[in-house]
Amino acid sequence: MITSRTIAQTNLSSLRLRPIRAKDAPELARLRAAGLIEQGFLSESEVREFHSTAIREIFTMIRSGELEGWLAETPMRAVGCACVVFWRRLPYADGNLHAEISGVYVEPELRRFGIATELVREAVGSARSRGARNVTLTPKENSRAMYERLGFVDCDRMLLNLSSQAAARTAASPLE
């Protein structure tokens, strides 16, 4: 495990970014779980079950071409990632491939060094090279400025969350 002492000794020039491969599914699942825990979407008691399911799903998505991504690695381990998920919609004049940036995560000790920015740039580059019409994302408030610097803009969208947890919250609160 990386500690503060290890990070102080790690030269960031030894950090490298590389495209993900199917065999990276366990590392992506580990980083995804860490991000979801930090955001309050996953509890420590749910990690084991989540991890095994996430490995299978990530592996399948990579193999099918639905998912591309980038890892940030020190010589010791993966410390960050950014993914882009592809899907098709009904045709537009300029195509029907769409993309979403998802799973952007950098371990807390390595934040504020521009790692997430570079990971997202690579993910956007993947979307651009595949001919996606647009790239969407759902930023957390503390990362909004980074995405704006990369050219993302706010747009009007609506969401109906169909997850069981969200449905339970909606059912518990009366409509106004």
N, C-alpha and C positions, 0 to 999 in steps of 0.2 A: 504494500500500500504506500502511496506517495504521502509523505509527511511534509510539514513546513520546512523542516531541515533539509529534506531531499530537494525540495523546490529551490531553496536558496542555493543549493549546489548545482542545480540543473541549469545549463546554459540554454536559453530559449532558442539559440541558433541550432541546437540539436533536435528541436521540434520539427517534425515533418508532417505534411498533409499528403494523404493518398486516397485514391478512390476505394470504396468498400468492395469487398468480394463476398460471396455467399458464406465462406468460412468465417467471416467477421460477425455473423449473426449473434453469437454469444456476447461479444463485446458491445455491440449496438444495444442489445437487450439490457445489459448491465448499465450502460450510460442512460438509456431511456428510463429505466427504473429509478435511477438516481434523480433525474430531472422531475419525474412525476412525484416522487417523495417530497422533493424540495417545494414543489408547487401545491402540495396537499392533495393530490389526486390518487395517491397510493400510500398505504400504510406499510410499515415494516413487516407486519404479519402477512401481508399479501404478496410480498416480493417473490418468494419461492415459486408459487403457482404462476404468478405473472411472468417471471423469467422464462420458465419452460414454454409457456404458450407464446411469448414474444419471440423466442428463438425460432420456433417453427414458422410463425407468421412472417417474420423478417426474412428468413431464408427463402420462403416461397415467393415473397414479393421481389426479392433481388433476382431470383432465378427467372421469374416471369417478365422482368423488365419494368415492372410497376414502380420499383424503388431503385434509386441511385443515391449515393451518398459519399461523404468524405469523412475520414477520420483524421484527427490530430493525434500524433503519437510522440512520446518521448522515447528514448531507447528502452525504457522499462515497460511502458504500457500505453494504451489509448487513454487520452485525457479529454477528448472532446469529439463532437460529431455534428453533422448537419445532413439532413436527408431531403430528397425531393421525390414526391409521390406523383406519378403520372396517371391520368385518366382521360377518357375520350367523352366528349359531349356531342350533341347534335351538331352537324356541320355549320360553319360560318364561311364567309367568302375566303377568309385567310386560314382555314383549317379547323380542326376540331380537337387537337391535343391541348390539354391544360395541365398545369403543375401546381403543386403546393409545397412550400418549404415547411418542413416539420422536424421535430426532434432535435432542434438546435440546443446543444448543451456543451458547456465547458466546466470542468471541475472548478469549484469556487476559488481555490488557491491560484489558479492560472487565469482568472478573469482580469479584464482591463489591460490586456497585452495585445488586443486586436485579433486574437485567435478566432473568435466567433465571426468576426467580420470576414476574415479570409475563408472560413468554412462556408459561409453563406454565399460569398462570391463564386466559389467553386460550384455550389449547388445551382445557383442561377445560371452559371455557364453550362451546366449539364442540360438544364431546361432549354436554354437558347440553342444549343447544338442539336437538340432533338426536334426543334421547331415548335415548341409550345407557344400558343397564342398569348398566354399570360401566366404569371406566377402569383399565387395568393399566399397569404400566411395569416396567422392570428397571433400578433405579438403580445407579450406581457408588457405592462406599462414601462418597466425599467429598461426594456430593449427597443422601444419604439424609435428613439433617436438614431440608433444604429441603422435600423431598416430605412428610415427616412434618408440618411446619408447615402445609402445604397440605391436610392431612387424609388423606393416604395411610397405610395400615397394612400391616404384613407379613401375608402369608397363606401357607398351605401350597400350593405348586405343585411340580410335577415337570417336568423338561425332558428330552427326547431330542433331541439336536442332530444333524440329518441332513446338515449341510453336509459337503462333501468333506474339508475341513481337520480338522473335529472327528472325522469317521469314521476318518481316518488316525491321529489320536492315540489313539482308542479301540482300534483294531486293534493298535496297537503296545504297548499296556499290557495285561498279562494280567488276567483277571478274578480277583477275590479270592474 
